[in-house]
Amino acid sequence: MARSGTTQSGGRGTRKSASTPPAAVREDSVPLTDAQRLELYYWMRLTRSLEERLVNLYRQTKVVGGLFRSLGQEADAVGSAYALQPGDVLSPLIRNLGSMLVKGATPVEILKQYMAKGDSPTRGRELNIHFGDTARGFIGQISPLGDMVPVMAGVTLTFKMRHEHRVGLVYVGDGATSTGAFHEGINFAAVQRCPLVVVVENNGYAYSTPTRKQTLAAQFVDKAPGYGIAAEQADGNDVIATYEATKRAVDRARRGEGVSLVELITYRRKGHAEHDNQSYVPAGEIERWERENDPITRFLARLHESGVSDATLNEIDARVKREIDEATDIAEQSGAPEALDSLVGIYADPPEERPLWFREGKSNVVSTHERPVGWGTFDAPAKGAD
């Protein structure tokens, strides 16, 4: 497995809800600055607190649809996204809220999406974090497992063809590595030497299926040699280790060295969604991970050891609470979508369609019925009818 590489700047995404980031780390410098470490804490705390607020709204029936938590996985999303530069693009999964926040998504957008508000990024036509913004560097996800790997292979191929020094990053779960889309996408990207980083979040379960029941691979980095690509493995609950492993992969991609697979070993302490009671999880497993391997608790201990005061951390916590409170107030004041909103943005031209445009000039929806004569026509009474 590759272990070499240099380190450039930390995540430099557009930060609409964060302070101006510190100066970029030089290419030949590995350590993060104290300010950047505090920024990592901010993003992880914001991720967890925002999801906790969504739980409250979900229980008040203000969330439309399901609620998908990343509890216990905040470090792998934040640390990996932080390794990207502003022009880079990532494709998140349902548990990668933290990566989207790092790249510039705002709490109010997330809340409006989950609440299906009319002024949400998708105008209430899509839910949770299923939205994208290429200007800020994140692409809306496709739900079927593994499907975003070939999509991001295509995106990063355009970077190569245009001679742009940009990198793409795509997240997949452990279950997605057993799909055809994953294989085809990563193989194509490897052959084309696309500047792509494939992050495999090994959280132990593909929905309710334990890893041992969907693959015999001892570890997911073992899959990389079969594609002829480099690999990294890191503790996904250690935000610094996650950042450093991803940064090495990002650097290789930017140097033109092709695809890397990064396995992040983590654990989701919530089910697939809020409705999942996790009955398939052995007794005591969740509590053990919470007690021994919580990513925020671990990073707080590390910050304290480096001399960061409680006052500094409390200030960040207060800032996060204030931002989420303000975002919640704004989101709750937004209205529901209007019916005609569904006709906006269907096509590039026209940007807004007319209601029932497909029926214009027609007396019936179809000119002839395809229903077999033996079944009777729509305008004739059924046999035996009075």
C-alpha positions as CSV (number, residue, x, y, z in Angstrom):
1,M,0.0,0.0,0.0
2,A,1.2,3.5,-0.8
3,R,2.3,5.5,2.2
4,S,4.4,8.2,0.5
5,G,3.3,11.6,-0.7
6,T,3.4,15.3,0.1
7,T,0.8,17.4,1.8
8,Q,-0.7,20.6,0.4
9,S,-3.4,22.8,1.9
10,G,-6.3,21.6,4.0
11,G,-9.8,21.7,2.7
12,R,-10.4,25.0,1.0
13,G,-14.0,24.8,0.1
14,T,-16.3,27.9,0.0
15,R,-17.2,28.4,3.7
16,K,-20.5,30.3,3.8
17,S,-21.0,29.4,7.5
18,A,-17.4,29.5,8.6
19,S,-14.7,32.1,9.2
20,T,-12.1,32.8,6.6
21,P,-9.8,29.8,6.5
22,P,-6.1,30.1,7.4
23,A,-3.4,30.3,4.8
24,A,-2.8,27.1,2.8
25,V,-0.3,24.6,4.0
26,R,2.7,24.4,1.7
27,E,3.2,21.3,-0.5
28,D,6.3,20.2,1.4
29,S,4.7,20.7,4.8
30,V,2.8,17.8,6.6
31,P,1.4,19.2,9.8
32,L,-1.8,21.2,10.1
33,T,-1.7,24.5,11.9
34,D,-3.5,25.0,15.2
35,A,-6.1,27.1,13.4
36,Q,-6.8,24.3,10.9
37,R,-7.2,21.8,13.7
38,L,-9.8,23.9,15.3
39,E,-11.5,24.3,12.0
40,L,-11.7,20.5,11.8
41,Y,-13.3,20.4,15.2
42,Y,-15.8,23.1,14.1
43,W,-16.9,21.1,11.0
44,M,-17.3,17.8,13.0
45,R,-19.2,19.6,15.8
46,L,-21.4,21.3,13.2
47,T,-22.1,18.0,11.5
48,R,-23.2,16.3,14.7
49,S,-25.1,19.2,16.1
50,L,-27.0,19.8,12.9
51,E,-28.0,16.1,12.7
52,E,-29.1,16.3,16.3
53,R,-31.3,19.2,15.4
54,L,-32.7,17.2,12.5
55,V,-33.6,14.4,14.9
56,N,-35.6,16.9,17.0
57,L,-37.4,18.1,13.9
58,Y,-38.0,14.6,12.7
59,R,-39.7,13.7,15.9
60,Q,-41.9,16.8,15.5
61,T,-42.9,15.4,12.1
62,K,-41.3,18.5,10.4
63,V,-38.9,16.4,8.4
64,V,-40.3,14.9,5.2
65,G,-39.1,11.4,4.4
66,G,-36.3,9.6,6.2
67,L,-33.5,10.9,8.3
68,F,-30.0,9.5,7.7
69,R,-27.4,10.0,10.4
70,S,-23.6,9.9,10.3
71,L,-23.2,9.5,14.1
72,G,-19.7,8.1,14.7
73,Q,-18.6,8.8,11.1
74,E,-18.1,12.6,11.3
75,A,-14.3,12.4,11.2
76,D,-14.1,10.4,7.9
77,A,-16.3,12.8,6.0
78,V,-14.8,16.0,7.4
79,G,-11.1,14.8,7.3
80,S,-11.3,13.5,3.7
81,A,-13.1,16.6,2.3
82,Y,-10.6,18.9,4.1
83,A,-7.9,17.4,1.9
84,L,-9.4,18.9,-1.2
85,Q,-8.8,22.3,-2.8
86,P,-11.6,24.8,-3.9
87,G,-11.6,23.6,-7.6
88,D,-11.8,19.9,-6.7
89,V,-15.1,18.1,-6.8
90,L,-16.6,15.5,-4.5
91,S,-19.6,13.2,-4.6
92,P,-21.1,12.5,-1.2
93,L,-23.2,9.7,0.1
94,I,-26.1,9.9,2.4
95,R,-23.8,9.9,5.5
96,N,-21.4,12.5,4.2
97,L,-23.1,15.6,5.4
98,G,-19.8,16.8,6.9
99,S,-18.0,16.7,3.5
100,M,-20.7,18.9,2.0
101,L,-20.5,21.4,4.8
102,V,-16.7,21.6,4.3
103,K,-17.3,22.3,0.6
104,G,-19.7,25.1,1.3
105,A,-23.2,23.7,1.9
106,T,-24.9,25.6,4.7
107,P,-27.0,24.5,7.6
108,V,-30.1,26.4,6.4
109,E,-29.9,24.6,3.0
110,I,-29.7,21.2,4.7
111,L,-32.7,22.0,7.0
112,K,-34.8,23.3,4.1
113,Q,-34.0,20.2,2.1
114,Y,-35.0,17.8,4.9
115,M,-38.2,19.8,5.5
116,A,-39.0,19.9,1.7
117,K,-39.4,23.7,1.7
118,G,-40.3,25.6,-1.5
119,D,-37.0,27.6,-1.4
120,S,-34.8,24.6,-0.6
121,P,-32.0,23.8,-3.2
122,T,-34.4,21.4,-5.0
123,R,-37.6,23.4,-4.3
124,G,-39.0,20.5,-2.4
125,R,-38.7,18.0,-5.2
126,E,-35.9,16.0,-3.6
127,L,-35.1,15.4,0.0
128,N,-32.2,15.2,2.6
129,I,-28.8,15.9,1.1
130,H,-29.7,14.8,-2.4
131,F,-28.6,18.1,-4.1
132,G,-25.5,19.4,-5.7
133,D,-23.7,22.6,-6.6
134,T,-20.8,22.3,-9.1
135,A,-19.7,25.9,-8.3
136,R,-19.0,24.9,-4.7
137,G,-17.6,21.5,-5.7
138,F,-20.1,18.8,-4.7
139,I,-22.3,16.7,-7.0
140,G,-25.8,15.4,-6.1
141,Q,-25.7,11.7,-5.3
142,I,-27.4,8.8,-7.0
143,S,-28.9,6.4,-4.4
144,P,-28.1,3.0,-5.9
145,L,-24.9,1.7,-4.5
146,G,-21.7,2.4,-6.4
147,D,-23.3,4.3,-9.2
148,M,-21.4,7.5,-8.5
149,V,-18.1,5.9,-9.2
150,P,-18.6,5.7,-13.0
151,V,-20.1,9.2,-12.8
152,M,-17.0,10.6,-11.1
153,A,-14.8,8.6,-13.4
154,G,-16.4,10.7,-16.2
155,V,-16.1,13.9,-14.3
156,T,-12.4,13.5,-13.6
157,L,-11.8,12.3,-17.2
158,T,-12.9,15.8,-18.2
159,F,-10.3,17.3,-15.9
160,K,-7.6,15.2,-17.6
161,M,-8.8,16.0,-21.1
162,R,-8.8,19.7,-20.3
163,H,-5.4,19.6,-18.6
164,E,-6.9,21.0,-15.4
165,H,-5.1,20.3,-12.2
166,R,-8.3,19.3,-10.4
167,V,-9.1,16.1,-8.4
168,G,-12.4,14.3,-7.8
169,L,-13.3,12.3,-4.7
170,V,-16.2,9.8,-4.5
171,Y,-17.5,8.1,-1.4
172,V,-18.8,4.5,-1.3
173,G,-19.7,2.2,1.5
174,D,-18.3,-1.3,2.1
175,G,-21.4,-2.8,0.4
176,A,-21.0,-0.8,-2.8
177,T,-17.6,-2.5,-3.4
178,S,-19.6,-5.6,-4.3
179,T,-21.5,-4.0,-7.1
180,G,-20.9,-4.0,-10.8
181,A,-21.0,-0.2,-11.0
182,F,-18.1,0.1,-8.6
183,H,-16.0,-2.4,-10.5
184,E,-16.7,-0.8,-13.9
185,G,-16.2,2.7,-12.7
186,I,-13.0,2.2,-10.8
187,N,-11.6,0.0,-13.6
188,F,-12.3,2.6,-16.2
189,A,-10.9,5.4,-14.1
190,A,-7.8,3.3,-13.5
191,V,-7.2,2.5,-17.1
192,Q,-7.7,6.2,-18.1
193,R,-5.5,7.3,-15.2
194,C,-8.2,9.7,-14.0
195,P,-7.4,12.0,-11.1
196,L,-9.9,10.3,-8.8
197,V,-9.8,9.3,-5.2
198,V,-12.3,6.5,-4.2
199,V,-13.0,6.6,-0.5
200,V,-14.4,3.3,0.9
201,E,-16.1,3.9,4.3
202,N,-15.9,0.6,6.0
203,N,-18.4,1.0,8.8
204,G,-19.1,-2.7,9.3
205,Y,-22.5,-3.0,7.7
206,A,-24.1,-2.7,4.3
207,Y,-27.5,-1.6,5.6
208,S,-28.0,-4.7,7.9
209,T,-25.5,-7.0,6.2
210,P,-22.2,-7.5,8.1
211,T,-19.1,-7.1,6.0
212,R,-18.1,-10.7,6.4
213,K,-21.3,-11.8,4.6
214,Q,-20.8,-9.7,1.5
215,T,-17.1,-10.1,0.8
216,L,-14.3,-12.4,1.8
217,A,-11.7,-9.7,1.3
218,A,-9.8,-9.3,4.6
219,Q,-9.6,-5.6,4.0
220,F,-10.8,-3.3,1.2
221,V,-7.4,-2.0,0.3
222,D,-6.7,-5.5,-0.9
223,K,-9.0,-4.8,-3.9
224,A,-6.7,-2.0,-5.2
225,P,-3.9,-4.2,-6.7
226,G,-6.5,-5.9,-8.9
227,Y,-7.1,-2.5,-10.6
228,G,-3.4,-1.5,-10.6
229,I,-4.0,1.5,-8.4
230,A,-2.5,2.8,-5.2
231,A,-4.2,2.3,-1.8
232,E,-4.3,3.9,1.6
233,Q,-5.9,2.7,4.8
234,A,-6.6,4.8,7.8
235,D,-8.5,5.0,11.1
236,G,-11.7,6.8,9.9
237,N,-12.5,7.9,13.5
238,D,-9.2,9.8,13.6
239,V,-9.8,13.0,11.7
240,I,-6.1,13.8,11.3
241,A,-5.2,10.3,10.1
242,T,-8.1,10.5,7.7
243,Y,-7.0,13.9,6.4
244,E,-3.4,12.7,5.9
245,A,-4.3,9.5,4.1
246,T,-6.7,11.3,1.8
247,K,-4.2,14.1,1.2
248,R,-1.6,11.6,0.0
249,A,-4.1,10.2,-2.4
250,V,-5.2,13.6,-3.6
251,D,-1.6,14.7,-4.2
252,R,-0.9,11.6,-6.3
253,A,-4.0,12.3,-8.4
254,R,-3.0,15.9,-8.9
255,R,0.5,14.8,-10.0
256,G,-1.1,12.7,-12.7
257,E,-0.5,9.3,-11.0
258,G,-4.1,8.2,-11.4
259,V,-6.6,6.6,-9.1
260,S,-6.2,5.8,-5.4
261,L,-8.5,3.8,-3.1
262,V,-8.7,5.0,0.5
263,E,-10.2,2.7,3.0
264,L,-11.4,4.4,6.2
265,I,-12.3,2.1,9.0
266,T,-15.2,3.6,11.0
267,Y,-18.5,2.7,12.5
268,R,-22.1,4.0,12.2
269,R,-23.8,4.2,15.6
270,K,-27.2,4.7,14.0
271,G,-29.0,2.5,11.7
272,H,-29.4,2.9,8.0
273,A,-32.0,5.6,8.8
274,E,-33.7,6.9,11.9
275,H,-36.4,4.2,11.5
276,D,-33.9,1.4,11.6
277,N,-33.8,-0.2,15.1
278,Q,-30.5,-2.0,14.5
279,S,-31.8,-5.3,15.7
280,Y,-29.0,-7.0,13.6
281,V,-26.2,-5.4,15.7
282,P,-24.7,-7.6,18.5
283,A,-25.6,-6.4,22.0
284,G,-23.1,-3.9,23.4
285,E,-21.3,-3.2,20.1
286,I,-22.7,0.3,19.7
287,E,-22.1,1.2,23.3
288,R,-18.5,0.0,23.0
289,W,-17.8,2.2,20.0
290,E,-19.4,5.2,21.6
291,R,-17.3,4.6,24.8
292,E,-14.0,3.8,23.2
293,N,-13.9,5.3,19.7
294,D,-16.1,8.4,19.3
295,P,-14.3,10.6,16.8
296,I,-15.2,13.9,18.4
297,T,-14.3,12.7,21.9
298,R,-10.9,11.4,20.6
299,F,-10.1,14.7,18.8
300,L,-11.1,16.8,21.9
301,A,-8.6,14.8,23.9
302,R,-6.0,15.5,21.3
303,L,-6.7,19.2,21.3
304,H,-6.5,19.4,25.0
305,E,-3.2,17.6,25.0
306,S,-1.9,20.2,22.5
307,G,-2.9,23.0,24.9
308,V,-6.2,24.1,23.5
309,S,-8.3,25.6,26.3
310,D,-11.8,24.7,27.3
311,A,-12.7,28.4,26.7
312,T,-11.7,28.1,23.0
313,L,-13.6,24.9,22.5
314,N,-16.7,26.3,24.3
315,E,-16.6,29.3,22.0
316,I,-16.7,27.0,19.0
317,D,-19.6,25.0,20.5
318,A,-21.5,28.3,21.1
319,R,-20.9,29.4,17.6
320,V,-22.2,26.1,16.2
321,K,-25.4,26.3,18.4
322,R,-26.0,29.9,17.3
323,E,-25.6,29.1,13.6
324,I,-28.0,26.1,13.8
325,D,-30.5,28.0,15.9
326,E,-30.5,30.9,13.3
327,A,-30.7,28.4,10.4
328,T,-33.7,26.6,12.1
329,D,-35.6,29.8,12.5
330,I,-35.1,30.7,8.9
331,A,-36.0,27.2,7.6
332,E,-39.2,27.0,9.7
333,Q,-40.4,30.3,8.3
334,S,-40.1,29.1,4.7
335,G,-43.2,27.9,3.0
336,A,-44.1,24.7,1.2
337,P,-43.5,24.3,-2.5
338,E,-46.1,25.6,-4.9
339,A,-47.6,23.0,-7.4
340,L,-46.1,24.8,-10.4
341,D,-42.6,24.7,-8.9
342,S,-42.5,21.2,-10.2
343,L,-42.3,22.6,-13.7
344,V,-39.2,24.7,-13.1
345,G,-35.8,23.5,-14.3
346,I,-37.1,20.4,-16.1
347,Y,-35.3,21.5,-19.3
348,A,-32.6,24.0,-19.9
349,D,-34.9,25.5,-22.6
350,P,-37.5,26.5,-21.7
351,P,-36.4,27.1,-18.1
352,E,-40.0,26.8,-16.9
353,E,-42.6,24.6,-18.6
354,R,-46.3,25.4,-19.0
355,P,-48.9,23.3,-17.1
356,L,-50.1,20.3,-19.2
357,W,-48.0,21.4,-22.2
358,F,-48.0,17.9,-23.5
359,R,-51.8,18.0,-24.0
360,E,-51.9,21.2,-26.0
361,G,-53.8,20.8,-29.3
362,K,-55.1,17.3,-28.3
363,S,-58.6,16.4,-27.3
364,N,-57.3,13.1,-25.7
365,V,-54.0,12.2,-24.1
366,V,-53.6,9.5,-26.8
367,S,-55.1,9.2,-30.3
368,T,-55.6,5.4,-30.2
369,H,-55.9,3.0,-27.4
370,E,-53.5,0.1,-27.2
371,R,-55.8,-1.9,-25.0
372,P,-56.8,-5.2,-26.7
373,V,-60.3,-5.2,-28.2
374,G,-61.1,-8.3,-26.3
375,W,-60.7,-6.4,-23.1
376,G,-63.2,-3.8,-24.1
377,T,-62.5,-0.2,-24.9
378,F,-62.3,2.6,-22.3
379,D,-65.4,4.2,-23.7
380,A,-67.5,1.1,-23.7
381,P,-69.2,-0.4,-20.6
382,A,-67.7,-3.6,-19.3
383,K,-69.5,-6.9,-20.0
384,G,-72.1,-7.6,-17.4
385,A,-72.4,-4.0,-16.3
386,D,-75.9,-2.6,-15.7
